[in-house]
Amino acid sequence: MRHQSDFLVLGSGIAGLSFALQAARHGSVTVLAKRGRSESNTAHAQGGIAAVLSPHDSVEQHLEDTLIAGAGLCRERAVRVAVEEGPPRVRELIELGAEFTRDATPLGYHLTREGGHSQRRVLHAADMTGREVERALLAAADRAGIRVAEEQVAIDLVTAAKLGAGGRDRAVGAYVLDARTGEVHVYLAKVVVLATGGAGKVYLYTTNPDVATGDGLAMAHRAGAAIANLEFIQFHPTCLYHPQAKTFLISEALRGEGGILRNSAGERFMERYDPRRELAPRDVVARSIDSELKRRGDDCAFLDMTHLGKAFVVEHFPHIYTTCLAFGIDMAQVPIPVVPAAHYVCGGVCTDLRGQTTIPGLLAVGEVACTGLHGANRLASNSLLEGLVFGHRAAECAAELAAAKPPALSVPDWNPGRAVPPEEGVIVKQNWDEIRALMWNYVGIVRTDKRLARAERRLDNLVGEIQEYYWGYLVTRDIVELRNLADVARLIVACAQERKESRGLHYTLSWPGADPSSVRDTVLVRGKPAPEAWPR
């Protein structure tokens, strides 16, 4: 089956839907969700949206906090765009019907503070901000008549180069698996937008939902787009440590409201690692917890909220409180057991400030993109902000591209060749588990050259095995995701091997300390180092 629209959006989180709502004013929009329409990293975001809304705050303070967290690699133009355009985008979101936590201040909304922020500037909906944002955007998309198709798994991008067409390369669509029927459809569009989110599932422990398998990163890489800075994987310091809990995040806002990190002996330990203690940036807190666990031989650390009182905890963090209680942990009475877990990809597909990648007609927005906003470490709650701002900006670019009316290309139907129905699913599971374990052990919070070399060798073997399976059997969601995970894992390792220093989220015992001569981006094209994609 073939589908045609002006704009094709892969992903239904905050960035994709923000784009879609603006682009719908200029043409037809199709949004594809890999699973349910609301199943995205956005829906799982707890903390909030960082934006200058208080009279006690300023754009310059938000900009400075972001630059400090980014450890010298932020692109100041991208940061300024985000912090200046963020407040009006947030107000538009409120106008669309998003309900945030209110208070009695003149602003009327409660602002919290998270690690790395010098002011209270995080707007939130209790501790389920992402869910409320996703609800409001999907409702707005429905009102706008935007088609959101579920269970649609993008396999690969369709580009002029892949079709063997002469002239300049450009994106024209995607081959997409309908997970309900097993059929592969052809989706064509004047502009293709990657809004596929992150790749947390490449690691054994992650706060991300199952959909976060790096699909957009892998597809863009295979199409020849420039990729940057994938060595900077943010590990959230506090994921619930419980044998029955799966990827449940304990929000940064708990530490912002006075939570204290303790070891198994009950000792407060952050002051030994950083004078900012619990309010240090995420990379510092995650490494500090990792060091404390290794120093003592503990399995987890503990986040203590008991001194704040039950009324405060229940009012401010109702979802986290009830979820912990379901696992037998009353966080008003006992500290919460926590461990770091893979959380956010700070690098991504190289784009300009309007979402354009190095492939014409292919845009990228949100976590899958690398605009330079986050540098070497994302400031807390700048991710939802990024999706709003750059999703909106990319729609302006897309409207111009669509108006140019690129010439039509002949795109063949999906050809499965001699592929047969899949068998021996244990092979897929084994490779999946092996990738996630080796990435956690060799390419995690603390790295070395030897660990990276081991990961590279094993991943090369795994990629070969996975490719053989991919071409031999009919595609399924599992094999598509496994193939993407393997490609992204190899890209993360390649980026990490290129950076011969410790900076931000990339911390290696082989190259301790930041190198002033290495204030540069790690850019790869088809897995090989390339000139930087944008001027600094």
C-alpha positions as CSV (number, residue, x, y, z in Angstrom):
1,M,0.0,0.0,0.0
2,R,1.2,3.5,-0.8
3,H,0.4,6.7,1.1
4,Q,1.1,10.3,0.1
5,S,1.2,13.5,2.1
6,D,3.0,16.8,2.2
7,F,4.7,16.1,5.5
8,L,5.6,12.7,7.0
9,V,6.5,12.7,10.7
10,L,8.1,9.6,12.2
11,G,7.3,9.9,16.0
12,S,4.4,11.2,18.1
13,G,6.2,12.8,21.0
14,I,6.4,16.5,21.8
15,A,8.7,17.4,19.0
16,G,6.8,15.5,16.3
17,L,3.4,16.8,17.4
18,S,4.6,20.4,17.8
19,F,5.9,20.2,14.2
20,A,2.7,18.6,13.0
21,L,0.4,21.2,14.5
22,Q,2.4,24.0,12.7
23,A,2.9,22.2,9.5
24,A,-0.8,21.3,9.2
25,R,-1.4,25.0,8.3
26,H,0.7,24.5,5.1
27,G,-0.4,21.0,3.9
28,S,-1.4,17.5,4.8
29,V,0.5,15.8,7.6
30,T,0.8,12.1,8.5
31,V,2.3,11.2,11.9
32,L,3.4,7.6,12.4
33,A,3.6,6.1,15.9
34,K,5.7,3.0,16.3
35,R,3.3,1.6,19.0
36,G,0.4,3.4,20.6
37,R,0.0,7.1,19.7
38,S,0.9,8.3,23.2
39,E,3.8,5.8,23.8
40,S,6.9,8.0,23.6
41,N,9.7,9.4,25.8
42,T,7.6,12.5,26.2
43,A,4.8,10.7,28.0
44,H,7.3,9.3,30.5
45,A,8.9,12.7,31.3
46,Q,8.2,13.6,35.0
47,G,10.1,16.8,35.8
48,G,8.9,19.6,33.5
49,I,9.7,22.2,31.0
50,A,12.5,24.7,31.7
51,A,11.4,28.2,30.6
52,V,11.9,31.8,31.9
53,L,8.5,32.7,33.2
54,S,9.2,34.2,36.6
55,P,10.1,37.9,37.0
56,H,13.0,36.8,39.2
57,D,14.5,34.9,36.3
58,S,16.1,36.0,33.0
59,V,17.0,34.6,29.6
60,E,20.6,35.4,30.3
61,Q,20.6,33.2,33.5
62,H,18.9,30.3,31.7
63,L,21.4,30.7,28.9
64,E,24.4,30.7,31.3
65,D,23.1,27.7,33.2
66,T,22.7,25.7,29.9
67,L,26.2,26.7,28.8
68,I,27.8,25.7,32.1
69,A,26.1,22.3,32.0
70,G,27.1,21.8,28.4
71,A,30.8,21.8,29.4
72,G,32.0,24.0,26.6
73,L,30.3,22.3,23.7
74,C,27.0,24.1,23.4
75,R,26.4,26.2,20.4
76,E,25.4,29.5,21.9
77,R,23.1,30.4,19.0
78,A,21.1,27.2,19.6
79,V,20.9,27.9,23.3
80,R,19.8,31.5,22.8
81,V,17.1,30.4,20.3
82,A,15.8,27.8,22.8
83,V,15.7,30.1,25.9
84,E,14.3,33.1,24.1
85,E,11.6,31.3,22.1
86,G,10.7,28.9,24.9
87,P,8.4,31.1,26.9
88,P,6.0,31.9,24.0
89,R,6.0,28.2,23.0
90,V,5.0,27.3,26.6
91,R,2.2,29.8,26.6
92,E,0.9,28.4,23.3
93,L,1.0,25.0,24.9
94,I,-1.2,26.3,27.8
95,E,-3.5,27.8,25.2
96,L,-3.9,24.4,23.6
97,G,-5.2,23.1,27.0
98,A,-2.2,21.8,28.9
99,E,-2.8,22.0,32.6
100,F,0.2,22.7,34.8
101,T,0.4,22.8,38.6
102,R,-0.8,26.1,40.0
103,D,0.0,28.0,43.1
104,A,-0.8,31.4,44.7
105,T,2.1,33.3,43.2
106,P,1.5,36.2,40.8
107,L,2.5,33.9,37.9
108,G,-0.2,31.5,39.0
109,Y,2.0,28.4,38.3
110,H,4.3,26.5,40.6
111,L,7.9,26.5,39.3
112,T,10.4,24.0,40.7
113,R,14.2,23.9,40.5
114,E,16.4,21.1,39.3
115,G,20.1,20.3,39.2
116,G,22.2,22.9,37.4
117,H,19.5,25.7,37.5
118,S,20.2,28.9,39.3
119,Q,16.5,29.8,39.5
120,R,13.1,28.1,39.9
121,R,12.1,27.9,36.2
122,V,10.7,24.3,35.7
123,L,7.0,24.4,34.9
124,H,5.4,21.0,35.7
125,A,2.1,19.1,36.0
126,A,2.8,17.5,39.4
127,D,5.3,14.7,38.6
128,M,3.6,13.6,35.3
129,T,4.4,16.6,33.1
130,G,5.1,14.6,30.0
131,R,1.8,12.7,30.2
132,E,-0.1,16.0,30.4
133,V,1.8,17.5,27.5
134,E,1.3,14.5,25.3
135,R,-2.5,14.5,26.1
136,A,-2.8,18.2,25.2
137,L,-0.9,17.9,22.0
138,L,-2.7,14.7,20.8
139,A,-6.0,16.4,21.5
140,A,-4.9,19.4,19.5
141,A,-3.8,17.2,16.7
142,D,-7.2,15.5,16.6
143,R,-8.9,18.9,16.5
144,A,-6.6,19.9,13.6
145,G,-7.5,16.7,11.6
146,I,-4.0,15.4,11.7
147,R,-3.7,11.7,10.9
148,V,-1.8,9.8,13.6
149,A,-1.3,6.1,12.6
150,E,-0.4,3.6,15.3
151,E,1.8,0.4,15.1
152,Q,3.7,1.7,12.2
153,V,7.4,0.7,12.3
154,A,9.7,2.7,10.0
155,I,12.3,0.3,8.4
156,D,14.4,2.7,6.4
157,L,14.3,6.1,4.7
158,V,13.8,6.4,0.9
159,T,16.2,8.8,-0.6
160,A,17.1,9.8,-4.2
161,A,20.5,8.3,-3.7
162,K,19.1,5.0,-2.7
163,L,16.9,5.0,-5.7
164,G,19.8,5.7,-8.0
165,A,18.3,9.0,-9.2
166,G,20.7,11.5,-10.6
167,G,21.2,14.9,-9.2
168,R,21.2,16.1,-5.6
169,D,20.2,13.6,-2.9
170,R,17.0,14.2,-1.0
171,A,14.5,12.3,1.2
172,V,11.3,11.3,-0.4
173,G,9.7,9.0,2.1
174,A,10.1,5.8,4.1
175,Y,9.3,2.0,4.0
176,V,7.1,1.3,7.0
177,L,6.0,-2.0,8.6
178,D,2.4,-2.2,9.7
179,A,3.0,-4.3,12.9
180,R,-0.6,-5.4,13.0
181,T,-0.7,-7.0,9.5
182,G,3.0,-7.6,8.7
183,E,2.7,-5.6,5.5
184,V,5.3,-3.1,4.4
185,H,3.8,0.2,3.1
186,V,5.4,3.0,1.2
187,Y,4.9,6.4,2.7
188,L,5.9,9.3,0.4
189,A,6.1,13.0,1.3
190,K,7.7,16.3,0.1
191,V,9.4,16.5,3.6
192,V,10.3,13.7,6.0
193,V,10.7,14.5,9.7
194,L,12.5,12.4,12.2
195,A,11.0,12.8,15.6
196,T,11.8,9.3,16.9
197,G,13.3,10.2,20.2
198,G,16.3,8.6,21.9
199,A,18.1,5.2,22.2
200,G,18.0,4.4,25.9
201,K,17.2,0.7,25.2
202,V,20.8,0.3,23.9
203,Y,21.8,0.0,27.6
204,L,20.9,-2.6,30.1
205,Y,19.5,-0.1,32.6
206,T,17.4,2.8,31.3
207,T,14.6,5.1,32.2
208,N,13.3,5.0,28.6
209,P,10.3,3.1,27.4
210,D,10.6,0.1,25.0
211,V,10.2,2.3,22.0
212,A,13.5,4.1,22.5
213,T,15.6,2.0,20.2
214,G,17.4,4.7,18.2
215,D,15.4,4.2,15.0
216,G,15.8,7.7,13.6
217,L,19.5,7.8,14.4
218,A,20.1,4.5,12.7
219,M,18.0,5.3,9.6
220,A,19.6,8.7,9.1
221,H,23.1,7.1,9.5
222,R,22.3,4.5,6.9
223,A,21.0,7.2,4.5
224,G,24.3,9.1,4.8
225,A,23.3,11.9,7.1
226,A,25.9,13.4,9.5
227,I,25.7,12.3,13.1
228,A,27.4,14.1,16.0
229,N,28.3,13.7,19.6
230,L,26.8,10.3,20.4
231,E,29.5,9.8,23.1
232,F,27.5,12.1,25.3
233,I,24.8,9.7,26.8
234,Q,23.2,11.2,29.9
235,F,22.7,8.7,32.7
236,H,19.9,9.9,35.0
237,P,21.2,9.6,38.6
238,T,18.1,8.2,40.1
239,C,16.2,5.3,38.7
240,L,14.1,3.2,41.1
241,Y,16.1,0.1,42.2
242,H,13.7,-2.7,42.7
243,P,13.6,-6.2,41.2
244,Q,10.0,-5.7,39.9
245,A,10.3,-2.1,38.8
246,K,11.0,-1.5,35.1
247,T,12.6,1.7,34.0
248,F,10.8,3.9,36.6
249,L,12.4,7.3,36.9
250,I,12.7,9.1,40.2
251,S,12.5,12.7,39.0
252,E,15.3,15.3,39.4
253,A,12.7,17.5,41.0
254,L,12.9,15.5,44.3
255,R,16.5,16.6,44.7
256,G,15.4,20.1,43.7
257,E,12.9,20.2,46.5
258,G,15.4,19.0,49.1
259,G,16.0,15.3,48.6
260,I,19.2,14.0,50.1
261,L,21.4,11.2,48.6
262,R,22.7,8.7,51.2
263,N,24.7,5.5,51.0
264,S,23.7,2.2,52.7
265,A,25.2,3.4,56.0
266,G,22.8,6.4,55.9
267,E,25.7,8.9,55.3
268,R,25.1,11.9,53.0
269,F,27.9,11.6,50.5
270,M,27.5,14.2,47.7
271,E,29.4,16.9,49.5
272,R,32.5,14.7,49.1
273,Y,32.2,14.9,45.3
274,D,30.9,18.4,44.6
275,P,30.1,21.6,46.6
276,R,26.7,21.8,44.9
277,R,25.9,18.4,46.4
278,E,22.5,17.1,45.3
279,L,21.9,20.1,42.9
280,A,25.0,19.4,40.9
281,P,24.4,18.7,37.1
282,R,23.3,15.2,36.3
283,D,26.6,13.9,35.0
284,V,28.3,14.9,38.2
285,V,25.6,13.3,40.4
286,A,25.5,10.1,38.3
287,R,29.3,9.6,38.5
288,S,29.3,10.4,42.2
289,I,26.7,7.7,42.9
290,D,28.6,5.3,40.6
291,S,31.9,6.0,42.6
292,E,30.2,5.7,45.9
293,L,28.6,2.3,45.0
294,K,32.0,1.0,43.8
295,R,33.8,2.4,46.8
296,R,31.5,0.7,49.3
297,G,30.4,-2.3,47.2
298,D,26.8,-1.3,47.6
299,D,24.1,-2.3,45.1
300,C,22.3,1.1,45.2
301,A,22.1,4.5,46.8
302,F,19.2,6.0,48.7
303,L,17.2,9.2,48.1
304,D,15.9,10.5,51.4
305,M,12.7,12.6,51.4
306,T,11.5,11.6,54.9
307,H,12.6,14.9,56.5
308,L,10.1,16.9,54.2
309,G,7.0,15.3,55.7
310,K,4.3,13.1,54.1
311,A,1.9,16.0,53.2
312,F,4.6,17.7,51.2
313,V,5.8,14.5,49.4
314,V,2.3,13.4,48.5
315,E,1.2,16.9,47.3
316,H,4.3,17.5,45.1
317,F,5.0,13.9,43.9
318,P,1.7,12.0,43.9
319,H,2.6,9.7,41.0
320,I,6.1,8.8,42.3
321,Y,4.7,8.3,45.8
322,T,1.9,5.9,44.7
323,T,4.2,4.0,42.4
324,C,6.9,3.5,45.1
325,L,4.1,2.5,47.5
326,A,3.0,-0.2,45.0
327,F,6.5,-1.7,45.3
328,G,6.3,-1.6,49.1
329,I,8.3,1.7,49.6
330,D,6.7,4.5,51.5
331,M,9.0,7.4,50.5
332,A,7.6,9.5,53.3
333,Q,8.8,7.0,55.8
334,V,11.9,5.4,54.2
335,P,14.5,6.5,51.6
336,I,14.0,5.4,48.0
337,P,16.6,2.9,46.6
338,V,18.1,4.4,43.4
339,V,20.7,3.7,40.8
340,P,21.8,5.6,37.7
341,A,20.4,4.5,34.3
342,A,20.7,5.6,30.7
343,H,18.3,8.5,30.1
344,Y,19.0,10.8,27.2
345,V,21.1,11.1,24.1
346,C,22.7,14.6,23.9
347,G,24.1,14.0,20.4
348,G,22.1,13.0,17.3
349,V,21.5,13.8,13.7
350,C,23.2,17.0,12.8
351,T,20.7,19.8,12.0
352,D,20.7,23.6,11.6
353,L,18.5,25.8,13.8
354,R,15.4,24.9,11.7
355,G,15.8,21.2,11.8
356,Q,17.4,20.6,8.3
357,T,19.8,17.7,8.3
358,T,22.7,17.2,5.8
359,I,20.2,15.4,3.5
360,P,17.8,17.9,1.8
361,G,14.2,17.3,2.6
362,L,15.0,15.3,5.8
363,L,14.4,17.2,9.0
364,A,15.1,16.0,12.6
365,V,13.6,17.4,15.8
366,G,13.8,16.6,19.5
367,E,16.1,14.0,21.1
368,V,17.0,12.4,17.7
369,A,18.5,15.7,16.6
370,C,21.8,17.5,17.5
371,T,21.3,21.2,17.3
372,G,24.1,22.0,19.7
373,L,21.7,23.0,22.5
374,H,22.9,20.4,25.0
375,G,26.6,20.3,24.3
376,A,28.3,17.7,26.3
377,N,25.6,17.4,29.0
378,R,21.9,18.4,28.9
379,L,20.6,20.8,31.5
380,A,17.6,19.2,33.3
381,S,14.2,19.9,31.7
382,N,15.6,21.5,28.6
383,S,14.5,18.5,26.5
384,L,10.7,19.2,26.4
385,L,11.7,22.8,25.8
386,E,13.8,21.7,22.8
387,G,10.9,19.7,21.3
388,L,8.5,22.7,21.5
389,V,10.9,25.3,20.1
390,F,12.6,23.3,17.4
391,G,9.5,21.4,16.4
392,H,7.8,24.8,15.7
393,R,10.9,26.1,13.9
394,A,11.2,23.1,11.7
395,A,7.6,23.5,10.5
396,E,8.6,26.9,9.0
397,C,11.5,25.3,7.1
398,A,9.3,22.4,6.0
399,A,6.7,24.8,4.5
400,E,9.3,26.4,2.4
401,L,10.7,23.1,1.2
402,A,7.2,21.8,0.3
403,A,6.4,25.0,-1.6
404,A,9.4,24.3,-3.8
405,K,7.6,21.3,-5.3
406,P,10.5,18.9,-5.8
407,P,10.2,16.6,-8.9
408,A,8.5,13.3,-8.3
409,L,10.6,10.1,-8.2
410,S,9.5,6.6,-9.0
411,V,9.6,4.6,-5.8
412,P,9.3,0.8,-6.0
413,D,7.3,-1.2,-3.6
414,W,9.1,-3.1,-0.8
415,N,10.8,-6.1,-2.2
416,P,11.4,-8.9,0.4
417,G,13.5,-10.9,-2.1
418,R,13.8,-14.5,-0.9
419,A,13.2,-13.7,2.7
420,V,11.2,-16.4,4.6
421,P,9.1,-16.1,7.8
422,P,11.3,-15.7,10.8
423,E,12.3,-18.6,13.0
424,E,14.5,-19.1,16.1
425,G,13.5,-15.9,17.9
426,V,16.0,-16.8,20.5
427,I,18.7,-15.5,18.2
428,V,17.1,-12.0,18.3
429,K,16.8,-12.1,22.1
430,Q,20.3,-13.3,22.6
431,N,21.8,-10.5,20.4
432,W,19.6,-7.9,22.0
433,D,20.6,-8.9,25.5
434,E,24.3,-9.1,24.6
435,I,24.3,-5.6,23.0
436,R,22.7,-4.0,26.1
437,A,25.0,-5.8,28.6
438,L,28.2,-5.0,26.7
439,M,27.2,-1.3,26.3
440,W,26.4,-1.1,30.0
441,N,29.7,-2.7,31.0
442,Y,32.1,-1.2,28.4
443,V,30.5,2.0,27.3
444,G,28.7,3.2,30.4
445,I,29.2,6.0,33.0
446,V,33.0,5.4,33.2
447,R,34.9,4.2,30.2
448,T,38.5,3.2,29.1
449,D,40.1,2.7,25.8
450,K,40.4,-1.0,26.4
451,R,36.7,-1.3,27.2
452,L,35.8,0.6,24.1
453,A,38.0,-1.6,21.9
454,R,36.4,-4.7,23.3
455,A,32.9,-3.3,22.6
456,E,33.9,-2.4,19.1
457,R,35.2,-5.9,18.3
458,R,32.1,-7.7,19.7
459,L,29.7,-5.2,18.0
460,D,31.3,-5.8,14.6
461,N,30.6,-9.5,15.0
462,L,27.0,-8.8,16.2
463,V,26.2,-6.4,13.4
464,G,27.3,-9.1,10.9
465,E,25.1,-11.7,12.5
466,I,22.1,-9.3,12.7
467,Q,22.5,-8.2,9.0
468,E,22.5,-11.9,7.9
469,Y,19.3,-12.5,9.9
470,Y,17.7,-9.2,8.6
471,W,18.2,-10.1,4.9
472,G,17.2,-13.7,5.4
473,Y,13.9,-13.3,7.1
474,L,10.7,-11.2,6.6
475,V,10.9,-8.1,8.7
476,T,9.3,-7.9,12.1
477,R,9.4,-5.1,14.7
478,D,11.9,-7.1,16.8
479,I,14.4,-7.4,14.0
480,V,14.0,-3.8,12.9
481,E,14.6,-2.6,16.4
482,L,17.6,-5.0,17.0
483,R,19.2,-3.8,13.7
484,N,18.8,-0.2,14.8
485,L,20.1,-0.8,18.3
486,A,23.3,-2.5,16.9
487,D,23.9,0.4,14.5
488,V,23.5,3.0,17.2
489,A,25.7,1.1,19.7
490,R,28.5,1.0,17.1
491,L,28.1,4.8,16.5
492,I,28.2,5.5,20.2
493,V,31.5,3.5,20.5
494,A,32.9,5.2,17.4
495,C,32.2,8.7,18.8
496,A,33.6,7.7,22.2
497,Q,36.8,6.5,20.6
498,E,37.3,9.7,18.7
499,R,37.2,11.9,21.9
500,K,40.6,11.7,23.6
501,E,39.5,13.6,26.8
502,S,36.9,13.6,29.6
503,R,34.3,16.2,29.0
504,G,30.7,16.4,30.2
505,L,29.0,13.0,30.0
506,H,32.0,11.3,28.4
507,Y,34.2,10.3,31.3
508,T,37.2,8.0,30.5
509,L,39.9,6.9,32.8
510,S,42.3,6.6,29.8
511,W,42.0,10.4,29.2
512,P,41.2,12.1,32.5
513,G,40.5,15.8,32.4
514,A,39.2,18.1,29.6
515,D,41.5,19.1,26.8
516,P,41.2,22.8,25.8
517,S,42.2,21.9,22.2
518,S,39.2,19.4,22.0
519,V,36.4,22.0,22.0
520,R,34.9,20.4,18.9
521,D,32.1,18.1,17.9
522,T,32.6,14.5,17.0
523,V,30.9,14.2,13.6
524,L,30.5,10.9,11.7
525,V,29.2,10.1,8.2
526,R,28.6,6.5,7.5
527,G,30.5,5.6,10.7
528,K,33.7,7.6,9.7
529,P,35.0,10.8,11.1
530,A,33.9,13.8,9.0
531,P,34.4,17.6,9.1
532,E,32.1,19.4,11.5
533,A,28.6,19.7,10.1
534,W,28.1,23.3,11.2
535,P,30.4,26.3,11.9
536,R,30.8,27.2,15.6
